[in-house]
Amino acid sequence: MQLTVATFNLRNVNDRYEERKPLLVAAFAAMAPQLAALQEVIFSGERQDDLLAAAAPAHAYRSFQARAERYPDFGNAILVGAGEVLVHEELRLSHGRVAHRVLLALPGGRTLWFANTHLHHKPQERAVREAQAHAICDWMAAAPQASATVVCGDFNTPPFEPAYALMTDAGYRSAFVEANGAEPAVTWPSGIQAPAMDTDGDPNCLDYIWLHGGATAACAELAANQPAPGDPTLYPSDHFAIVATLSL
């Protein structure tokens, strides 16, 4: 069987949000993934997980949240539009970060772990991200066995950093590399211009869909990577999304 999955950092309500919100909704509707890993989601007021779920109603998404310890109105979300959710679990990481996962029962007796995270952001603190990635790998390795595992998120980790090597050493394969031969040059920044935009670090690939076990990437591509018509400084988010079609 095939599944379409995506990872996307939404940048919550920062960076000209009211202007870019229609672009965010349209980009998600165009992707319409069956499973989505979302980072920097706002859960108060107009919840962004609900907003995007409504953009692709055919999947009848269920939302599973992992809220930030210091800012509980913000965090990560998994949107599930396929299979039966057997369990949802969280792993608290250092520096207030969190990973979470769902175990899905899929047609044909298959099971899938689908995990989502957002690692530490300071570019110079590579060791923190490496330790966080190590904790996630250990957590997933200790989980009940499934047919396949997919770990998504904003790792804030370029391909040359130790956390990336740790993932590959643990047997994870980048869906984008598997489908295209190399990571995209850039997933952050998108090119958005805003008064309080994040400028900490050099442009690079920071976002990944990692595969383990019986899942292969039939295709993978960037999404939400086009500016608004007539305004090259406005994008759906400050990150591009990655969307992949997986064969299980």
C-alpha positions, 0 to 999 in steps of 0.5 A: 500500500501507499501513504502520503506523509508530510512534515511542515513547520508552521511558524505559529502566528509569527511573520505576517501571519494574517497575510500568509495564512491563506497561503498556508491553507492552500499549500496544505490542501494541495499536499493533502497528506494522509499523515502530517507532522506539524511543528510550531503549531498554535492551539489557542484561539483558531487552532492551526491543526484544526485550520489545516485539517479543514483544508483537506476534509476528505481525510477526516483527520484526527489531531494528536498534540504534544504541547510545549512545557513552557508555552502550552498553547504551542507545540507539535501536532500529528494529523492522522487521516489513515488507519486506526490509532492504537496509541499516542505517546510523548517523550520529553526531551531536554531544553523543553523540546518534545517528541510524540508518536502514534501507532497505526493499524493499517489495512493488510495487517500492517502497523506503522509508528509515525513520530514527530519532533522539533529539536533544539534551535541554536545553531552552535549547540550541535551536541544538544541536538545529537543528544535529543536525536539519540533519545528519540532513536532509543525510544523508537528502538524500545517500542513494540515492533511495527511493520515500519517506522517514520520519524518526521520533523524540524531537526534544526540539523543540516546534513553535516551535523552529528545528529544527522549521522546519528540517524543514519547510523541507527538505520534511518533513511531520508525519504528525500535522499532515497527518492532524489539522491540528495537532500534539498539544498534548503528547507529554511529559510523560505525567503519570507521577509518579516520584522521578527523573522528568524535569522539565526543560522545559515540557509540549509536543509533542516527538515526530514522524513526518516524511514526505518523498516518496511517503508520506501520512498516512491517520491519526495518533494518540497512543498509550500515553497512558492511565494504569493503571487506578486509578492516574492517576500511572502511565503506560507511559512519560514520553512518549506514542507517535505511531502513523500509518497511511501510504499509499505 
